[in-house]
Amino acid sequence: PKVHELHFMDIQQMEINGIDCIVSRSGYTGEDGFEISLPAEQAVTFASTLMNADEVEWIGLGARDSLRLECGLCLYGHDLDQTTTPVEAGLMWAISPARRHGGAREGGFPGAEVILHQIESQRVTRKRVGLVGVTKVPVREGTELFDEKGNKIGVVTSGTVGPSAEKPIAMAYVRSDWAVIDQTIFAEVRGKRIAMRVVKMPFIPQRYFRG
């Protein structure tokens, strides 16, 4: 019952069925959910107990991946890496005001010189965008993107047919001048250029419990 007291991103130690756990009301799907940490030797017993509930089913990482993509959440190694800044990725919330120019604790974090300059100038060469397919053809990670003249302008970092969105969706990094809502760009799939439209993310509304 204690989990009902938690809001999104709250974390608390609690005992569940006699097992000491750390529970957070978070999860990487965009839905209201929980992450539970517990001693490894108790994991099988705990999971088996959960599976005894009629409303619980196993689900794999493929489903986690489609859910997080539909909710516009980045995955490290795909949509983020050591060459990506929060400004390019549209994750400015990750840089608190205290760490920005003029803040109480300005800088002092990895990449601060580059990132603070990008914030100040509002200039980056690429930006993360959401894409929706004009056709029903799925567009996968690594697919190159072009303008109508055939100039390469970006690459897809995550893509699938959204099971909830019911259409092809993708996240990509494109040249900044093409990161414009409703702009049409073209993905090269099996030698053909497939039209896609730049849209605002998330593709499906996030449903975290914020109280």
MDAnalysis code that builds the backbone (N, CA, C; Angstrom):
import MDAnalysis as mda
import numpy as np

u = mda.Universe.empty(633, n_residues=211, atom_resindex=np.repeat(np.arange(211), 3), trajectory=True)
u.add_TopologyAttr("name", ["N", "CA", "C"] * 211)
u.add_TopologyAttr("resid", np.arange(1, 212))
u.add_TopologyAttr("resname", ["PRO", "LYS", "VAL", "HIS", "GLU", "LEU", "HIS", "PHE", "MET", "ASP", "ILE", "GLN", "GLN", "MET", "GLU", "ILE", "ASN", "GLY", "ILE", "ASP", "CYS", "ILE", "VAL", "SER", "ARG", "SER", "GLY", "TYR", "THR", "GLY", "GLU", "ASP", "GLY", "PHE", "GLU", "ILE", "SER", "LEU", "PRO", "ALA", "GLU", "GLN", "ALA", "VAL", "THR", "PHE", "ALA", "SER", "THR", "LEU", "MET", "ASN", "ALA", "ASP", "GLU", "VAL", "GLU", "TRP", "ILE", "GLY", "LEU", "GLY", "ALA", "ARG", "ASP", "SER", "LEU", "ARG", "LEU", "GLU", "CYS", "GLY", "LEU", "CYS", "LEU", "TYR", "GLY", "HIS", "ASP", "LEU", "ASP", "GLN", "THR", "THR", "THR", "PRO", "VAL", "GLU", "ALA", "GLY", "LEU", "MET", "TRP", "ALA", "ILE", "SER", "PRO", "ALA", "ARG", "ARG", "HIS", "GLY", "GLY", "ALA", "ARG", "GLU", "GLY", "GLY", "PHE", "PRO", "GLY", "ALA", "GLU", "VAL", "ILE", "LEU", "HIS", "GLN", "ILE", "GLU", "SER", "GLN", "ARG", "VAL", "THR", "ARG", "LYS", "ARG", "VAL", "GLY", "LEU", "VAL", "GLY", "VAL", "THR", "LYS", "VAL", "PRO", "VAL", "ARG", "GLU", "GLY", "THR", "GLU", "LEU", "PHE", "ASP", "GLU", "LYS", "GLY", "ASN", "LYS", "ILE", "GLY", "VAL", "VAL", "THR", "SER", "GLY", "THR", "VAL", "GLY", "PRO", "SER", "ALA", "GLU", "LYS", "PRO", "ILE", "ALA", "MET", "ALA", "TYR", "VAL", "ARG", "SER", "ASP", "TRP", "ALA", "VAL", "ILE", "ASP", "GLN", "THR", "ILE", "PHE", "ALA", "GLU", "VAL", "ARG", "GLY", "LYS", "ARG", "ILE", "ALA", "MET", "ARG", "VAL", "VAL", "LYS", "MET", "PRO", "PHE", "ILE", "PRO", "GLN", "ARG", "TYR", "PHE", "ARG", "GLY"])
u.atoms.positions = np.array([
    [0.798, -1.229, 0.000],
    [0.000, 0.000, 0.000],
    [0.830, 1.278, 0.000],
    [2.068, 1.202, 0.499],
    [2.902, 2.407, 0.572],
    [3.185, 3.017, -0.796],
    [3.149, 2.194, -1.846],
    [3.491, 2.736, -3.166],
    [2.485, 3.791, -3.612],
    [1.266, 3.759, -3.087],
    [0.253, 4.735, -3.461],
    [0.614, 6.141, -2.978],
    [1.522, 6.235, -2.003],
    [1.935, 7.527, -1.476],
    [3.023, 8.174, -2.335],
    [3.618, 7.410, -3.237],
    [4.715, 7.917, -4.049],
    [4.196, 8.713, -5.238],
    [4.949, 9.766, -5.599],
    [4.706, 10.518, -6.835],
    [5.821, 10.178, -7.817],
    [5.703, 10.651, -9.043],
    [6.703, 10.366, -10.077],
    [8.099, 10.761, -9.604],
    [9.039, 9.828, -9.702],
    [10.449, 9.963, -9.351],
    [10.718, 9.931, -7.850],
    [9.682, 9.716, -7.017],
    [9.921, 9.465, -5.595],
    [10.590, 8.109, -5.438],
    [11.372, 7.969, -4.373],
    [12.044, 6.703, -4.096],
    [11.980, 6.435, -2.600],
    [11.776, 5.166, -2.223],
    [11.593, 4.856, -0.812],
    [11.986, 3.411, -0.539],
    [12.582, 3.193, 0.632],
    [12.834, 1.826, 1.083],
    [11.559, 1.291, 1.708],
    [11.197, 0.075, 1.406],
    [10.015, -0.526, 2.017],
    [10.133, -2.051, 1.998],
    [9.356, -2.672, 2.843],
    [9.331, -4.125, 2.906],
    [8.114, -4.636, 2.145],
    [8.340, -5.550, 1.200],
    [7.250, -6.139, 0.423],
    [7.320, -7.646, 0.578],
    [6.269, -8.218, 1.166],
    [6.227, -9.672, 1.403],
    [7.462, -10.169, 2.145],
    [7.897, -9.373, 3.115],
    [9.038, -9.773, 3.935],
    [10.390, -9.530, 3.292],
    [10.441, -8.903, 2.110],
    [11.702, -8.648, 1.411],
    [11.990, -7.144, 1.447],
    [13.200, -6.767, 1.851],
    [13.599, -5.363, 1.863],
    [13.847, -4.898, 0.431],
    [13.125, -3.870, 0.008],
    [13.203, -3.379, -1.367],
    [13.436, -1.873, -1.393],
    [13.943, -1.403, -2.505],
    [13.962, 0.025, -2.801],
    [13.040, 0.227, -3.997],
    [12.011, 1.039, -3.823],
    [10.983, 1.220, -4.844],
    [10.960, 2.671, -5.304],
    [10.983, 2.880, -6.598],
    [10.814, 4.228, -7.140],
    [9.611, 4.226, -8.076],
    [8.861, 5.341, -8.053],
    [7.719, 5.440, -8.966],
    [8.228, 6.063, -10.269],
    [8.919, 5.252, -10.991],
    [9.498, 5.661, -12.267],
    [9.461, 4.453, -13.184],
    [10.069, 4.582, -14.305],
    [10.047, 3.501, -15.277],
    [10.295, 4.122, -16.630],
    [10.827, 3.342, -17.544],
    [11.258, 3.940, -18.800],
    [10.280, 3.649, -19.918],
    [9.014, 3.944, -19.682],
    [7.994, 3.675, -20.690],
    [7.099, 4.875, -20.953],
    [7.165, 5.904, -20.094],
    [6.241, 7.021, -20.214],
    [4.944, 6.794, -19.482],
    [4.763, 5.560, -18.978],
    [3.558, 5.234, -18.221],
    [3.831, 5.348, -16.721],
    [2.766, 5.386, -15.938],
    [2.897, 5.288, -14.494],
    [3.388, 3.886, -14.166],
    [4.470, 3.792, -13.430],
    [5.001, 2.469, -13.126],
    [6.046, 2.545, -12.033],
    [6.616, 1.396, -11.710],
    [7.546, 1.301, -10.597],
    [8.787, 0.508, -10.999],
    [9.904, 0.887, -10.384],
    [11.132, 0.104, -10.493],
    [11.472, -0.389, -9.100],
    [11.748, -1.672, -8.999],
    [11.964, -2.310, -7.699],
    [13.363, -2.926, -7.663],
    [14.151, -2.516, -6.678],
    [15.482, -3.097, -6.477],
    [15.446, -3.951, -5.208],
    [16.050, -5.138, -5.272],
    [16.026, -6.055, -4.133],
    [17.236, -6.978, -4.215],
    [17.561, -7.693, -3.131],
    [18.698, -8.614, -3.160],
    [18.534, -9.659, -4.257],
    [19.631, -9.950, -4.956],
    [19.587, -10.872, -6.090],
    [19.022, -12.237, -5.706],
    [19.357, -12.702, -4.505],
    [18.908, -14.035, -4.108],
    [17.394, -14.102, -3.875],
    [16.747, -12.942, -3.784],
    [15.295, -12.898, -3.588],
    [14.530, -12.642, -4.887],
    [15.255, -12.430, -5.977],
    [14.611, -11.971, -7.218],
    [13.612, -12.986, -7.781],
    [13.985, -14.261, -7.824],
    [13.100, -15.279, -8.407],
    [11.820, -15.406, -7.583],
    [11.959, -15.442, -6.275],
    [10.787, -15.551, -5.392],
    [9.870, -14.347, -5.579],
    [10.467, -13.179, -5.622],
    [9.683, -11.946, -5.751],
    [8.957, -11.911, -7.096],
    [9.668, -12.223, -8.170],
    [9.051, -12.211, -9.504],
    [7.937, -13.249, -9.595],
    [8.140, -14.410, -8.997],
    [7.120, -15.457, -9.028],
    [5.862, -14.999, -8.293],
    [6.046, -14.284, -7.199],
    [4.904, -13.754, -6.448],
    [4.116, -12.767, -7.302],
    [4.830, -11.884, -7.993],
    [4.159, -10.926, -8.881],
    [3.370, -11.655, -9.965],
    [3.959, -12.712, -10.518],
    [3.316, -13.415, -11.624],
    [2.064, -14.183, -11.198],
    [1.912, -14.379, -9.910],
    [0.704, -15.048, -9.421],
    [-0.524, -14.149, -9.488],
    [-0.304, -12.855, -9.668],
    [-1.424, -11.916, -9.784],
    [-1.988, -11.976, -11.204],
    [-3.300, -12.020, -11.317],
    [-3.942, -12.161, -12.632],
    [-3.607, -11.011, -13.576],
    [-3.400, -9.796, -13.030],
    [-3.179, -8.629, -13.886],
    [-1.723, -8.444, -14.318],
    [-0.850, -9.377, -13.925],
    [0.581, -9.248, -14.237],
    [0.965, -10.224, -15.344],
    [1.714, -9.712, -16.317],
    [2.252, -10.555, -17.391],
    [3.707, -10.178, -17.639],
    [4.473, -11.136, -18.149],
    [5.840, -10.845, -18.569],
    [5.817, -9.946, -19.798],
    [6.824, -9.111, -19.914],
    [6.956, -8.290, -21.116],
    [8.440, -8.073, -21.375],
    [8.821, -7.993, -22.633],
    [10.238, -7.931, -22.976],
    [10.739, -6.534, -23.264],
    [12.045, -6.442, -23.520],
    [12.674, -5.146, -23.777],
    [12.206, -4.528, -25.089],
    [11.725, -5.365, -26.026],
    [11.197, -4.812, -27.277],
    [10.003, -3.911, -27.014],
    [9.140, -4.338, -26.076],
    [7.984, -3.523, -25.708],
    [8.430, -2.267, -24.966],
    [9.408, -2.414, -24.062],
    [9.947, -1.242, -23.363],
    [10.462, -0.225, -24.377],
    [11.140, -0.719, -25.426],
    [11.740, 0.177, -26.403],
    [10.681, 0.916, -27.217],
    [9.619, 0.219, -27.611],
    [8.573, 0.895, -28.394],
    [7.814, 1.897, -27.529],
    [7.596, 1.565, -26.254],
    [6.891, 2.483, -25.359],
    [7.692, 3.751, -25.100],
    [8.992, 3.591, -24.822],
    [9.796, 4.794, -24.536],
    [9.921, 5.662, -25.780],
    [9.963, 5.042, -26.968],
    [10.038, 5.826, -28.199],
    [8.741, 6.592, -28.431],
    [7.607, 5.938, -28.216],
    [6.333, 6.619, -28.408],
    [6.191, 7.821, -27.478],
    [6.821, 7.745, -26.308],
    [6.761, 8.861, -25.360],
    [7.947, 9.814, -25.507],
    [8.742, 9.648, -26.587],
    [9.809, 10.598, -26.889],
    [10.988, 10.549, -25.947],
    [11.254, 9.393, -25.323],
    [12.345, 9.265, -24.367],
    [13.594, 8.720, -25.057],
    [14.720, 9.375, -24.805],
    [15.989, 8.976, -25.423],
    [16.539, 7.709, -24.773],
    [17.278, 6.945, -25.566],
    [17.976, 5.767, -25.062],
    [19.466, 5.953, -25.329],
    [20.275, 5.860, -24.257],
    [21.712, 6.042, -24.425],
    [22.279, 4.962, -25.339],
    [23.185, 5.376, -26.207],
    [23.745, 4.465, -27.201],
    [22.981, 4.495, -28.501],
    [21.833, 5.131, -28.496],
    [21.013, 5.287, -29.697],
    [20.776, 6.782, -29.951],
    [19.994, 7.410, -29.088],
    [19.653, 8.821, -29.262],
    [20.596, 9.744, -28.499],
    [21.444, 9.168, -27.666],
    [22.436, 9.914, -26.891],
    [23.753, 9.161, -26.900],
    [24.844, 9.923, -26.941],
    [26.175, 9.343, -26.751],
    [27.103, 10.453, -26.267],
    [28.402, 10.177, -26.199],
    [29.340, 11.158, -25.656],
    [29.552, 12.364, -26.569],
    [29.028, 12.301, -27.788],
    [29.168, 13.447, -28.702],
    [27.911, 14.308, -28.724],
    [26.888, 13.934, -27.962],
    [25.601, 14.631, -27.992],
    [25.473, 15.569, -26.799],
    [25.022, 16.797, -27.031],
    [24.799, 17.723, -25.921],
    [23.309, 17.818, -25.604],
    [22.962, 18.246, -24.379],
    [21.553, 18.422, -24.024],
    [20.843, 19.440, -24.903],
    [21.589, 20.394, -25.433],
    [20.988, 21.410, -26.304],
    [20.563, 20.768, -27.621],
    [21.428, 19.946, -28.197],
    [21.095, 19.245, -29.438],
    [19.942, 18.273, -29.232],
    [19.928, 17.615, -28.069],
    [18.936, 16.575, -27.811],
    [17.604, 17.124, -27.310],
    [17.534, 18.439, -27.046],
    [16.301, 19.002, -26.508],
    [16.058, 18.590, -25.070],
    [17.132, 18.438, -24.299],
    [17.043, 18.005, -22.904],
    [17.585, 19.091, -21.971],
    [17.166, 20.311, -22.211],
    [17.682, 21.434, -21.441],
    [17.333, 21.359, -19.955],
    [16.278, 20.617, -19.620],
    [15.921, 20.464, -18.214],
    [17.053, 19.817, -17.406],
    [17.987, 19.138, -18.116],
    [19.085, 18.453, -17.436],
    [20.141, 19.427, -16.917],
    [20.122, 20.668, -17.394],
    [21.086, 21.685, -16.947],
    [20.339, 22.679, -16.068],
    [20.532, 22.590, -14.767],
    [19.793, 23.448, -13.842],
    [20.235, 24.903, -13.991],
    [19.374, 25.871, -13.656],
    [19.736, 27.293, -13.734],
    [21.000, 27.619, -12.940],
    [21.218, 26.918, -11.830],
    [22.402, 27.186, -11.005],
    [23.689, 26.874, -11.745],
    [23.641, 25.975, -12.725],
    [24.839, 25.581, -13.469],
    [25.044, 26.381, -14.755],
    [24.083, 27.225, -15.098],
    [24.186, 28.003, -16.333],
    [24.934, 29.308, -16.086],
    [25.180, 30.072, -17.149],
    [25.874, 31.355, -17.024],
    [25.171, 32.231, -16.007],
    [25.943, 32.745, -15.040],
    [25.381, 33.616, -14.018],
    [24.775, 32.883, -12.847],
    [24.729, 31.543, -12.906],
    [24.154, 30.755, -11.820],
    [25.080, 30.677, -10.627],
    [24.544, 30.228, -9.510],
    [25.309, 30.170, -8.263],
    [26.482, 29.197, -8.351],
    [26.354, 28.156, -9.166],
    [27.424, 27.165, -9.326],
    [27.703, 26.950, -10.813],
    [27.962, 28.032, -11.505],
    [28.115, 28.003, -12.964],
    [29.156, 26.978, -13.419],
    [28.799, 26.210, -14.436],
    [29.727, 25.241, -15.018],
    [30.040, 24.107, -14.067],
    [31.271, 23.567, -14.218],
    [31.718, 22.521, -13.315],
    [31.174, 21.146, -13.609],
    [30.675, 20.936, -14.832],
    [30.169, 19.613, -15.214],
    [30.795, 19.216, -16.546],
    [30.826, 17.918, -16.871],
    [31.452, 17.485, -18.127],
    [30.834, 18.173, -19.339],
    [31.679, 18.748, -20.193],
    [31.196, 19.414, -21.398],
    [30.677, 20.814, -21.177],
    [30.907, 21.362, -19.986],
    [30.318, 22.663, -19.629],
    [30.677, 23.768, -20.624],
    [31.918, 23.823, -21.047],
    [32.333, 24.914, -21.938],
    [31.539, 24.899, -23.236],
    [31.405, 23.736, -23.843],
    [30.659, 23.603, -25.099],
    [29.169, 23.843, -24.875],
    [28.622, 23.212, -23.845],
    [27.180, 23.282, -23.604],
    [26.741, 24.699, -23.246],
    [27.476, 25.370, -22.362],
    [27.105, 26.727, -21.968],
    [27.200, 27.685, -23.150],
    [28.178, 27.465, -24.014],
    [28.269, 28.293, -25.225],
    [27.055, 28.070, -26.127],
    [26.626, 26.811, -26.270],
    [25.450, 26.523, -27.097],
    [24.194, 27.164, -26.508],
    [24.073, 27.121, -25.183],
    [22.908, 27.745, -24.542],
    [22.919, 29.246, -24.777],
    [24.081, 29.844, -24.618],
    [24.210, 31.300, -24.761],
    [23.932, 31.752, -26.190],
    [24.480, 31.029, -27.148],
    [24.363, 31.441, -28.557],
    [23.091, 30.929, -29.215],
    [22.484, 29.883, -28.600],
    [21.316, 29.229, -29.188],
    [21.610, 28.714, -30.594],
    [22.848, 28.278, -30.794],
    [23.262, 27.780, -32.105],
    [23.844, 26.380, -31.974],
    [23.231, 25.447, -32.660],
    [23.765, 24.094, -32.792],
    [23.590, 23.688, -34.254],
    [24.396, 22.754, -34.689],
    [24.330, 22.356, -36.106],
    [23.272, 21.293, -36.348],
    [22.837, 20.615, -35.278],
    [21.828, 19.564, -35.432],
    [20.899, 19.578, -34.234],
    [19.703, 19.019, -34.437],
    [18.733, 18.931, -33.352],
    [17.973, 17.612, -33.433],
    [17.543, 17.144, -32.278],
    [16.719, 15.926, -32.230],
    [15.278, 16.291, -32.559],
    [14.654, 15.501, -33.435],
    [13.267, 15.748, -33.829],
    [12.482, 14.446, -33.813],
    [11.172, 14.577, -33.771],
    [10.286, 13.449, -33.954],
    [9.811, 13.401, -35.388],
    [9.667, 12.198, -35.924],
    [9.227, 12.019, -37.305],
    [8.063, 11.034, -37.348],
    [7.089, 11.333, -38.190],
    [5.976, 10.420, -38.439],
    [5.943, 10.103, -39.923],
    [5.807, 8.831, -40.252],
    [5.794, 8.424, -41.651],
    [4.525, 8.877, -42.370],
    [4.678, 9.398, -43.578],
    [3.533, 9.740, -44.418],
    [2.939, 8.465, -45.008],
    [3.782, 7.457, -45.225],
    [3.340, 6.139, -45.678],
    [3.367, 5.182, -44.485],
    [3.101, 3.899, -44.725],
    [3.116, 2.905, -43.662],
    [4.443, 2.163, -43.557],
    [5.443, 2.615, -44.296],
    [6.749, 1.944, -44.310],
    [7.519, 2.276, -43.028],
    [7.945, 1.273, -42.245],
    [8.727, 1.547, -41.039],
    [10.126, 2.051, -41.378],
    [10.635, 2.934, -40.557],
    [11.970, 3.507, -40.743],
    [12.789, 3.187, -39.501],
    [13.916, 2.523, -39.682],
    [14.692, 2.004, -38.561],
    [15.911, 2.871, -38.247],
    [16.514, 2.551, -37.097],
    [17.744, 3.216, -36.678],
    [18.819, 3.114, -37.765],
    [19.524, 4.200, -37.985],
    [20.591, 4.230, -38.978],
    [20.140, 4.678, -40.353],
    [18.840, 4.836, -40.569],
    [18.322, 5.285, -41.866],
    [18.740, 6.731, -42.117],
    [19.284, 6.998, -43.300],
    [19.716, 8.352, -43.636],
    [18.540, 9.187, -44.118],
    [18.608, 10.485, -43.830],
    [17.533, 11.421, -44.156],
    [18.027, 12.471, -45.144],
    [17.133, 12.873, -46.059],
    [17.510, 13.788, -47.131],
    [16.452, 14.874, -47.311],
    [16.869, 16.007, -47.908],
    [15.889, 17.012, -48.319],
    [15.380, 16.657, -49.712],
    [14.487, 17.487, -50.252],
    [13.871, 17.165, -51.544],
    [14.863, 17.228, -52.698],
    [16.030, 17.843, -52.481],
    [17.050, 17.927, -53.521],
    [18.070, 16.792, -53.432],
    [17.901, 15.927, -52.439],
    [18.820, 14.798, -52.299],
    [20.012, 15.063, -51.415],
    [20.034, 16.196, -50.712],
    [21.127, 16.500, -49.791],
    [20.890, 15.790, -48.459],
    [21.911, 15.121, -47.957],
    [21.774, 14.437, -46.677],
    [21.662, 15.465, -45.563],
    [20.636, 15.317, -44.711],
    [20.414, 16.295, -43.645],
    [20.345, 15.666, -42.258],
    [20.430, 14.334, -42.167],
    [20.359, 13.731, -40.847],
    [20.311, 12.226, -40.885],
    [20.069, 11.644, -39.705],
    [20.013, 10.186, -39.576],
    [19.030, 9.811, -38.458],
    [18.337, 8.711, -38.648],
    [17.398, 8.201, -37.644],
    [18.184, 7.490, -36.547],
    [17.835, 7.767, -35.296],
    [18.503, 7.117, -34.165],
    [17.625, 6.058, -33.499],
    [16.314, 6.180, -33.623],
    [15.370, 5.171, -33.132],
    [14.151, 5.199, -34.034],
    [13.630, 4.025, -34.401],
    [12.455, 4.015, -35.268],
    [11.723, 2.688, -35.218],
    [10.408, 2.750, -35.345],
    [9.584, 1.546, -35.353],
    [8.190, 1.922, -35.840],
    [7.308, 0.935, -35.920],
    [5.878, 1.213, -36.079],
    [5.292, 1.218, -34.677],
    [4.835, 2.366, -34.219],
    [4.337, 2.468, -32.858],
    [3.067, 1.660, -32.658],
    [3.061, 0.679, -31.752],
    [1.863, -0.135, -31.539],
    [0.688, 0.657, -30.978],
    [0.976, 1.719, -30.230],
    [-0.090, 2.580, -29.713],
    [-0.377, 3.726, -30.667],
    [0.682, 4.292, -31.251],
    [0.509, 5.379, -32.222],
    [-0.107, 4.882, -33.527],
    [0.094, 3.583, -33.809],
    [-0.435, 2.927, -35.006],
    [0.056, 3.575, -36.300],
    [1.329, 3.953, -36.308],
    [1.948, 4.507, -37.511],
    [3.459, 4.483, -37.329],
    [4.212, 4.581, -38.423],
    [5.670, 4.628, -38.298],
    [6.111, 5.898, -37.585],
    [6.960, 5.744, -36.588],
    [7.496, 6.886, -35.846],
    [9.001, 6.725, -35.712],
    [9.672, 7.836, -35.511],
    [11.128, 7.787, -35.370],
    [11.615, 9.030, -34.647],
    [12.791, 8.898, -34.036],
    [13.543, 10.050, -33.557],
    [14.799, 10.134, -34.397],
    [15.221, 11.360, -34.667],
    [16.373, 11.546, -35.543],
    [17.084, 12.842, -35.182],
    [18.331, 12.934, -35.608],
    [19.050, 14.203, -35.561],
    [19.135, 14.734, -36.981],
    [18.675, 15.957, -37.149],
    [18.691, 16.586, -38.470],
    [19.383, 17.935, -38.381],
    [19.800, 18.434, -39.508],
    [20.381, 19.772, -39.580],
    [19.409, 20.768, -38.956],
    [19.913, 21.706, -38.182],
    [19.054, 22.597, -37.409],
    [18.020, 23.332, -38.243],
    [18.380, 23.700, -39.464],
    [17.434, 24.453, -40.293],
    [16.286, 23.581, -40.794],
    [16.379, 22.255, -40.579],
    [15.300, 21.352, -40.963],
    [14.493, 20.882, -39.764],
    [14.864, 21.319, -38.572],
    [14.152, 20.924, -37.356],
    [12.953, 21.846, -37.139],
    [12.021, 21.787, -38.078],
    [10.854, 22.673, -38.093],
    [9.593, 21.815, -38.161],
    [8.657, 22.048, -37.244],
    [7.422, 21.269, -37.201],
    [6.689, 21.339, -38.543],
    [6.208, 20.186, -38.998],
    [5.475, 19.995, -40.255],
    [6.372, 20.007, -41.496],
    [7.680, 20.138, -41.300],
    [8.614, 20.049, -42.429],
    [8.613, 18.615, -42.967],
    [8.662, 18.451, -44.268],
    [8.722, 17.119, -44.877],
    [10.155, 16.804, -45.267],
    [10.651, 15.674, -44.809],
    [11.969, 15.193, -45.185],
    [11.822, 13.750, -45.668],
    [12.902, 13.198, -46.201],
    [12.798, 11.902, -46.872],
    [13.808, 10.902, -46.309],
    [13.298, 9.724, -45.937],
    [14.131, 8.643, -45.417],
    [14.411, 7.650, -46.529],
    [15.667, 7.238, -46.650],
    [16.031, 6.278, -47.694],
    [15.892, 4.859, -47.164],
    [14.865, 4.153, -47.647],
    [14.575, 2.788, -47.215],
    [14.637, 1.864, -48.425],
    [15.600, 0.957, -48.409],
    [15.791, -0.010, -49.506],
    [15.836, 0.689, -50.869],
    [16.597, 1.769, -50.922],
    [16.818, 2.474, -52.187],
    [15.724, 3.441, -52.586],
    [14.679, 3.556, -51.779],
    [13.594, 4.487, -52.096],
    [13.520, 5.591, -51.048],
    [13.121, 6.779, -51.463],
    [12.970, 7.914, -50.553],
    [11.523, 7.969, -50.055],
    [11.352, 7.789, -48.750],
    [10.037, 7.733, -48.117],
    [9.793, 9.048, -47.372],
    [8.670, 9.693, -47.616],
    [8.368, 10.967, -46.972],
    [8.036, 10.788, -45.496],
    [8.566, 11.700, -44.679],
    [8.252, 11.754, -43.262],
    [8.033, 13.206, -42.863],
    [7.253, 13.394, -41.802],
    [6.919, 14.750, -41.379],
    [7.477, 14.990, -39.973],
    [8.105, 16.150, -39.778],
    [8.629, 16.526, -38.469],
    [7.457, 16.903, -37.567],
    [7.396, 16.295, -36.373],
    [6.291, 16.541, -35.447],
    [6.837, 16.819, -34.054],
    [5.980, 17.385, -33.229],
    [6.330, 17.612, -31.833],
    [6.200, 16.302, -31.071],
    [7.136, 16.038, -30.197],
    [7.068, 14.852, -29.344],
    [6.488, 15.217, -27.989],
    [5.922, 14.259, -27.245],
    [5.871, 12.823, -27.517],
    [4.800, 12.455, -28.543],
    [4.951, 11.270, -29.113],
    [3.966, 10.772, -30.074],
    [2.691, 10.322, -29.350],
    [2.873, 9.822, -28.126],
    [1.778, 9.408, -27.248],
    [1.957, 10.151, -25.927],
    [0.910, 10.740, -25.354],
    [1.075, 11.497, -24.104],
    [1.674, 10.656, -22.987],
    [2.595, 11.253, -22.227],
    [3.151, 10.594, -21.058],
    [2.125, 10.601, -19.939],
    [2.124, 9.530, -19.143],
    [1.103, 9.405, -18.103],
    [1.723, 9.112, -16.738],
    [2.745, 9.896, -16.390],
    [3.357, 9.744, -15.073],
    [2.368, 10.207, -13.989],
    [2.533, 9.663, -12.787],
    [1.690, 10.077, -11.671],
    [2.400, 11.194, -10.907],
    [1.870, 12.412, -11.056],
    [2.495, 13.557, -10.410],
    [1.704, 14.060, -9.208],
    [0.587, 13.400, -8.906],
    [-0.177, 13.747, -7.714],
    [-1.102, 14.929, -7.927],
])
